Amino acid sequence: MGMWNQRQAITTALWRFLDAAGVEKSQYLFQDAFPLINFSTKIGGILSKRCRMPELGRRITVWGIKRRYRYFIALVGEVKQRLE
């Protein structure tokens, strides 16, 4: 989810929502994956939302994520290792 410059405010809102829903803090973990997002994924998001070209934007976004997929898998592995 894009957070622009509102990262702390949105994270705090998510924490409060989960707390209000009765979800224990030990049941979730927020991990910043933004550094893994490449330029094409960002352009796809801009085309989808700001330029109102969702079909083109989604295709570019998916293409960009597929190119970086192995890094997302590695991140999940690292997080799982830290939790063990």
Secondary structure as UniProt FT lines:
FT   TURN            4..5
FT   HELIX           7..20
FT   TURN            21..22
FT   HELIX           25..27
FT   HELIX           34..36
FT   HELIX           39..49
FT   HELIX           54..83
//
